[in-house]
Amino acid sequence: MDWQVILALIIMIPIILSPVLLVWYINVGGIYAAIKSKRVASEEAKGRPAEAKQSVVADEQATAK
């Protein structure tokens, strides 16, 4: 291959992959949000808010030090 073809590939690969990475980022963010909301809903169904559980864990870790 000539150096011009290699240079063109080096320049074009990130341009081509940018939309792919954006879609991947949006999908992973949506999956994370769905899992987080499901966890919060299950904690609230048990009768305790998820934030309270997190603060108890943080308090236990602070006193353990």
PAZAZA-529954 format. One record per residue: x, y, z of N, C-alpha, C, CB in turn; residue in one letter. Coordinates in nm, 3 decimals. Glycine has a CB too. Layout:
<n_east:X, n_north:Y, n_up:Z, ca_east:X, ca_north:Y, ca_up:Z, c_east:X, c_north:Y, c_up:Z, cb_east:X, cb_north:Y, cb_up:Z, resn:A>
...
END
This chain:
<n_east:0.084, n_north:-0.118, n_up:0.000, ca_east:0.000, ca_north:0.000, ca_up:0.000, c_east:0.088, c_north:0.124, c_up:0.000, cb_east:-0.095, cb_north:0.000, cb_up:0.121, resn:M>
<n_east:0.038, n_north:0.221, n_up:-0.063, ca_east:0.109, ca_north:0.349, ca_up:-0.063, c_east:0.083, c_north:0.421, c_up:0.069, cb_east:0.065, cb_north:0.437, cb_up:-0.183, resn:D>
<n_east:0.168, n_north:0.517, n_up:0.098, ca_east:0.154, ca_north:0.589, ca_up:0.223, c_east:0.028, c_north:0.674, c_up:0.226, cb_east:0.276, cb_north:0.677, cb_up:0.247, resn:W>
<n_east:-0.022, n_north:0.713, n_up:0.109, ca_east:-0.144, ca_north:0.793, ca_up:0.104, c_east:-0.266, c_north:0.711, c_up:0.148, cb_east:-0.166, cb_north:0.848, cb_up:-0.038, resn:Q>
<n_east:-0.268, n_north:0.584, n_up:0.112, ca_east:-0.378, ca_north:0.497, ca_up:0.152, c_east:-0.374, c_north:0.473, c_up:0.302, cb_east:-0.372, cb_north:0.362, cb_up:0.076, resn:V>
<n_east:-0.256, n_north:0.450, n_up:0.356, ca_east:-0.242, ca_north:0.429, ca_up:0.500, c_east:-0.283, c_north:0.553, c_up:0.577, cb_east:-0.097, cb_north:0.390, cb_up:0.535, resn:I>
<n_east:-0.241, n_north:0.669, n_up:0.530, ca_east:-0.280, ca_north:0.795, ca_up:0.594, c_east:-0.431, c_north:0.815, c_up:0.587, cb_east:-0.208, cb_north:0.913, cb_up:0.527, resn:L>
<n_east:-0.492, n_north:0.782, n_up:0.475, ca_east:-0.638, ca_north:0.796, ca_up:0.461, c_east:-0.710, c_north:0.703, c_up:0.559, cb_east:-0.681, cb_north:0.765, cb_up:0.316, resn:A>
<n_east:-0.659, n_north:0.581, n_up:0.575, ca_east:-0.720, ca_north:0.488, ca_up:0.671, c_east:-0.706, c_north:0.539, c_up:0.814, cb_east:-0.656, cb_north:0.350, cb_up:0.658, resn:L>
<n_east:-0.589, n_north:0.592, n_up:0.848, ca_east:-0.567, ca_north:0.643, ca_up:0.983, c_east:-0.661, c_north:0.759, c_up:1.012, cb_east:-0.421, cb_north:0.687, cb_up:1.001, resn:I>
<n_east:-0.687, n_north:0.840, n_up:0.915, ca_east:-0.776, ca_north:0.955, ca_up:0.934, c_east:-0.923, c_north:0.913, c_up:0.934, cb_east:-0.752, cb_north:1.061, cb_up:0.824, resn:I>
<n_east:-0.962, n_north:0.819, n_up:0.851, ca_east:-1.103, ca_north:0.784, ca_up:0.836, c_east:-1.156, c_north:0.689, c_up:0.942, cb_east:-1.124, cb_north:0.723, cb_up:0.702, resn:M>
<n_east:-1.072, n_north:0.605, n_up:1.000, ca_east:-1.121, ca_north:0.507, ca_up:1.098, c_east:-1.185, c_north:0.576, c_up:1.219, cb_east:-1.007, cb_north:0.417, cb_up:1.145, resn:I>
<n_east:-1.123, n_north:0.677, n_up:1.282, ca_east:-1.191, ca_north:0.743, ca_up:1.394, c_east:-1.320, c_north:0.815, c_up:1.351, cb_east:-1.098, cb_north:0.843, cb_up:1.459, resn:P>
<n_east:-1.323, n_north:0.870, n_up:1.231, ca_east:-1.443, ca_north:0.939, ca_up:1.183, c_east:-1.556, c_north:0.838, c_up:1.163, cb_east:-1.414, cb_north:1.014, cb_up:1.050, resn:I>
<n_east:-1.525, n_north:0.721, n_up:1.114, ca_east:-1.627, ca_north:0.618, ca_up:1.093, c_east:-1.674, c_north:0.560, c_up:1.226, cb_east:-1.572, cb_north:0.507, cb_up:1.003, resn:I>
<n_east:-1.583, n_north:0.543, n_up:1.322, ca_east:-1.618, ca_north:0.481, ca_up:1.449, c_east:-1.687, c_north:0.576, c_up:1.547, cb_east:-1.496, cb_north:0.424, cb_up:1.513, resn:L>
<n_east:-1.680, n_north:0.706, n_up:1.527, ca_east:-1.740, ca_north:0.801, ca_up:1.620, c_east:-1.891, c_north:0.780, c_up:1.636, cb_east:-1.714, cb_north:0.942, cb_up:1.573, resn:S>
<n_east:-1.969, n_north:0.768, n_up:1.530, ca_east:-2.113, ca_north:0.743, ca_up:1.550, c_east:-2.141, c_north:0.609, c_up:1.618, cb_east:-2.185, cb_north:0.747, cb_up:1.416, resn:P>
<n_east:-2.059, n_north:0.510, n_up:1.589, ca_east:-2.076, ca_north:0.379, ca_up:1.653, c_east:-2.055, c_north:0.392, c_up:1.803, cb_east:-1.978, cb_north:0.275, cb_up:1.593, resn:V>
<n_east:-1.951, n_north:0.464, n_up:1.843, ca_east:-1.925, ca_north:0.483, ca_up:1.986, c_east:-2.034, c_north:0.565, c_up:2.053, cb_east:-1.790, cb_north:0.551, cb_up:2.006, resn:L>
<n_east:-2.090, n_north:0.662, n_up:1.983, ca_east:-2.198, ca_north:0.742, ca_up:2.039, c_east:-2.321, c_north:0.655, c_up:2.064, cb_east:-2.234, cb_north:0.858, cb_up:1.945, resn:L>
<n_east:-2.358, n_north:0.572, n_up:1.969, ca_east:-2.473, ca_north:0.483, ca_up:1.987, c_east:-2.447, c_north:0.386, c_up:2.101, cb_east:-2.504, cb_north:0.406, cb_up:1.857, resn:V>
<n_east:-2.326, n_north:0.332, n_up:2.110, ca_east:-2.290, ca_north:0.241, ca_up:2.219, c_east:-2.303, c_north:0.311, c_up:2.353, cb_east:-2.148, cb_north:0.187, cb_up:2.200, resn:W>
<n_east:-2.256, n_north:0.434, n_up:2.362, ca_east:-2.263, ca_north:0.512, ca_up:2.486, c_east:-2.409, c_north:0.535, c_up:2.527, cb_east:-2.189, cb_north:0.646, cb_up:2.469, resn:Y>
<n_east:-2.493, n_north:0.569, n_up:2.432, ca_east:-2.635, ca_north:0.592, ca_up:2.462, c_east:-2.701, c_north:0.463, c_up:2.509, cb_east:-2.708, cb_north:0.648, cb_up:2.339, resn:I>
<n_east:-2.671, n_north:0.351, n_up:2.445, ca_east:-2.729, ca_north:0.223, ca_up:2.486, c_east:-2.686, c_north:0.182, c_up:2.625, cb_east:-2.691, cb_north:0.114, cb_up:2.387, resn:N>
<n_east:-2.558, n_north:0.195, n_up:2.654, ca_east:-2.508, ca_north:0.157, ca_up:2.787, c_east:-2.568, c_north:0.249, c_up:2.894, cb_east:-2.353, cb_north:0.164, cb_up:2.792, resn:V>
<n_east:-2.580, n_north:0.377, n_up:2.864, ca_east:-2.643, ca_north:0.469, ca_up:2.959, c_east:-2.788, c_north:0.434, c_up:2.986, cb_east:-2.633, cb_north:0.610, cb_up:2.908, resn:G>
<n_east:-2.861, n_north:0.395, n_up:2.883, ca_east:-3.000, ca_north:0.354, ca_up:2.900, c_east:-3.014, c_north:0.227, c_up:2.981, cb_east:-3.065, cb_north:0.335, cb_up:2.766, resn:G>
<n_east:-2.926, n_north:0.131, n_up:2.958, ca_east:-2.928, ca_north:0.007, ca_up:3.035, c_east:-2.897, c_north:0.036, c_up:3.181, cb_east:-2.828, cb_north:-0.095, cb_up:2.979, resn:I>
<n_east:-2.799, n_north:0.122, n_up:3.207, ca_east:-2.763, ca_north:0.159, ca_up:3.344, c_east:-2.881, c_north:0.228, c_up:3.413, cb_east:-2.640, cb_north:0.252, cb_up:3.344, resn:Y>
<n_east:-2.948, n_north:0.319, n_up:3.345, ca_east:-3.061, ca_north:0.390, ca_up:3.403, c_east:-3.176, c_north:0.294, c_up:3.433, cb_east:-3.109, cb_north:0.502, cb_up:3.310, resn:A>
<n_east:-3.200, n_north:0.198, n_up:3.345, ca_east:-3.307, ca_north:0.102, ca_up:3.367, c_east:-3.278, c_north:0.013, c_up:3.487, cb_east:-3.328, cb_north:0.016, cb_up:3.243, resn:A>
<n_east:-3.155, n_north:-0.031, n_up:3.500, ca_east:-3.118, ca_north:-0.116, ca_up:3.614, c_east:-3.128, c_north:-0.036, c_up:3.743, cb_east:-2.975, cb_north:-0.172, cb_up:3.597, resn:I>
<n_east:-3.083, n_north:0.089, n_up:3.740, ca_east:-3.087, ca_north:0.172, ca_up:3.860, c_east:-3.232, c_north:0.199, c_up:3.902, cb_east:-3.013, cb_north:0.305, cb_up:3.835, resn:K>
<n_east:-3.319, n_north:0.231, n_up:3.807, ca_east:-3.459, ca_north:0.258, ca_up:3.843, c_east:-3.528, c_north:0.132, c_up:3.893, cb_east:-3.535, cb_north:0.316, cb_up:3.722, resn:S>
<n_east:-3.493, n_north:0.016, n_up:3.838, ca_east:-3.551, ca_north:-0.108, ca_up:3.885, c_east:-3.506, c_north:-0.138, c_up:4.028, cb_east:-3.513, cb_north:-0.224, cb_up:3.792, resn:K>
<n_east:-3.380, n_north:-0.109, n_up:4.058, ca_east:-3.329, ca_north:-0.132, ca_up:4.193, c_east:-3.397, c_north:-0.039, c_up:4.292, cb_east:-3.176, cb_north:-0.112, cb_up:4.197, resn:R>
<n_east:-3.414, n_north:0.087, n_up:4.256, ca_east:-3.480, ca_north:0.183, ca_up:4.344, c_east:-3.625, c_north:0.141, c_up:4.366, cb_east:-3.474, cb_north:0.326, cb_up:4.284, resn:V>
<n_east:-3.693, n_north:0.096, n_up:4.261, ca_east:-3.832, ca_north:0.053, ca_up:4.275, c_east:-3.843, c_north:-0.069, c_up:4.365, cb_east:-3.892, cb_north:0.023, cb_up:4.137, resn:A>
<n_east:-3.750, n_north:-0.162, n_up:4.354, ca_east:-3.757, ca_north:-0.281, ca_up:4.440, c_east:-3.727, c_north:-0.246, c_up:4.585, cb_east:-3.659, cb_north:-0.388, cb_up:4.390, resn:S>
<n_east:-3.636, n_north:-0.151, n_up:4.608, ca_east:-3.608, ca_north:-0.107, ca_up:4.745, c_east:-3.729, c_north:-0.037, c_up:4.807, cb_east:-3.486, cb_north:-0.014, cb_up:4.747, resn:E>
<n_east:-3.796, n_north:0.046, n_up:4.727, ca_east:-3.915, ca_north:0.115, ca_up:4.777, c_east:-4.029, c_north:0.018, c_up:4.800, cb_east:-3.958, cb_north:0.225, cb_up:4.681, resn:E>
<n_east:-4.036, n_north:-0.089, n_up:4.723, ca_east:-4.140, ca_north:-0.190, ca_up:4.743, c_east:-4.118, c_north:-0.265, c_up:4.874, cb_east:-4.143, cb_north:-0.289, cb_up:4.625, resn:A>
<n_east:-3.995, n_north:-0.276, n_up:4.916, ca_east:-3.964, ca_north:-0.342, ca_up:5.042, c_east:-3.993, c_north:-0.251, c_up:5.161, cb_east:-3.819, cb_north:-0.385, cb_up:5.045, resn:K>
<n_east:-4.021, n_north:-0.125, n_up:5.134, ca_east:-4.057, ca_north:-0.034, ca_up:5.241, c_east:-3.946, c_north:0.056, c_up:5.288, cb_east:-4.107, cb_north:-0.111, cb_up:5.354, resn:G>
<n_east:-3.834, n_north:0.057, n_up:5.221, ca_east:-3.726, ca_north:0.147, ca_up:5.259, c_east:-3.670, c_north:0.214, c_up:5.135, cb_east:-3.614, cb_north:0.070, cb_up:5.335, resn:R>
<n_east:-3.646, n_north:0.341, n_up:5.143, ca_east:-3.590, ca_north:0.410, ca_up:5.026, c_east:-3.446, c_north:0.367, c_up:5.001, cb_east:-3.597, cb_north:0.562, cb_up:5.045, resn:P>
<n_east:-3.406, n_north:0.363, n_up:4.876, ca_east:-3.270, ca_north:0.320, ca_up:4.840, c_east:-3.166, c_north:0.416, c_up:4.893, cb_east:-3.256, cb_north:0.307, cb_up:4.689, resn:A>
<n_east:-3.199, n_north:0.545, n_up:4.900, ca_east:-3.102, ca_north:0.643, ca_up:4.949, c_east:-3.069, c_north:0.619, c_up:5.096, cb_east:-3.156, cb_north:0.786, cb_up:4.930, resn:E>
<n_east:-3.170, n_north:0.578, n_up:5.174, ca_east:-3.146, ca_north:0.553, ca_up:5.316, c_east:-3.050, c_north:0.435, c_up:5.333, cb_east:-3.278, cb_north:0.526, cb_up:5.390, resn:A>
<n_east:-3.067, n_north:0.333, n_up:5.251, ca_east:-2.978, ca_north:0.218, ca_up:5.259, c_east:-2.834, c_north:0.259, c_up:5.227, cb_east:-3.025, cb_north:0.106, cb_up:5.163, resn:K>
<n_east:-2.817, n_north:0.345, n_up:5.128, ca_east:-2.683, ca_north:0.388, ca_up:5.091, c_east:-2.621, c_north:0.470, c_up:5.202, cb_east:-2.687, cb_north:0.469, cb_up:4.962, resn:Q>
<n_east:-2.699, n_north:0.553, n_up:5.270, ca_east:-2.642, ca_north:0.634, ca_up:5.376, c_east:-2.603, c_north:0.548, c_up:5.495, cb_east:-2.741, cb_north:0.742, cb_up:5.419, resn:S>
<n_east:-2.677, n_north:0.441, n_up:5.522, ca_east:-2.642, ca_north:0.351, ca_up:5.632, c_east:-2.509, c_north:0.283, c_up:5.602, cb_east:-2.753, cb_north:0.246, cb_up:5.655, resn:V>
<n_east:-2.491, n_north:0.240, n_up:5.478, ca_east:-2.366, ca_north:0.176, ca_up:5.439, c_east:-2.251, c_north:0.275, c_up:5.451, cb_east:-2.375, cb_north:0.121, cb_up:5.295, resn:V>
<n_east:-2.273, n_north:0.399, n_up:5.408, ca_east:-2.168, ca_north:0.501, ca_up:5.417, c_east:-2.134, c_north:0.530, c_up:5.562, cb_east:-2.212, cb_north:0.630, cb_up:5.345, resn:A>
<n_east:-2.235, n_north:0.533, n_up:5.650, ca_east:-2.209, ca_north:0.556, ca_up:5.793, c_east:-2.129, c_north:0.441, c_up:5.854, cb_east:-2.342, cb_north:0.575, cb_up:5.869, resn:D>
<n_east:-2.163, n_north:0.320, n_up:5.816, ca_east:-2.090, ca_north:0.202, ca_up:5.867, c_east:-1.945, c_north:0.204, c_up:5.822, cb_east:-2.157, cb_north:0.071, cb_up:5.821, resn:E>
<n_east:-1.920, n_north:0.244, n_up:5.699, ca_east:-1.784, ca_north:0.250, ca_up:5.648, c_east:-1.705, c_north:0.361, c_up:5.717, cb_east:-1.783, cb_north:0.270, cb_up:5.496, resn:Q>
<n_east:-1.771, n_north:0.470, n_up:5.747, ca_east:-1.703, ca_north:0.582, ca_up:5.813, c_east:-1.665, c_north:0.547, c_up:5.955, cb_east:-1.791, cb_north:0.706, cb_up:5.813, resn:A>
<n_east:-1.752, n_north:0.474, n_up:6.025, ca_east:-1.721, ca_north:0.437, ca_up:6.164, c_east:-1.620, c_north:0.323, c_up:6.172, cb_east:-1.849, cb_north:0.396, cb_up:6.237, resn:T>
<n_east:-1.607, n_north:0.246, n_up:6.065, ca_east:-1.513, ca_north:0.133, ca_up:6.066, c_east:-1.370, c_north:0.180, c_up:6.053, cb_east:-1.545, cb_north:0.035, cb_up:5.955, resn:A>
<n_east:-1.348, n_north:0.300, n_up:6.003, ca_east:-1.211, ca_north:0.349, ca_up:5.981, c_east:-1.146, c_north:0.391, c_up:6.108, cb_east:-1.210, cb_north:0.464, cb_up:5.886, resn:K>
END
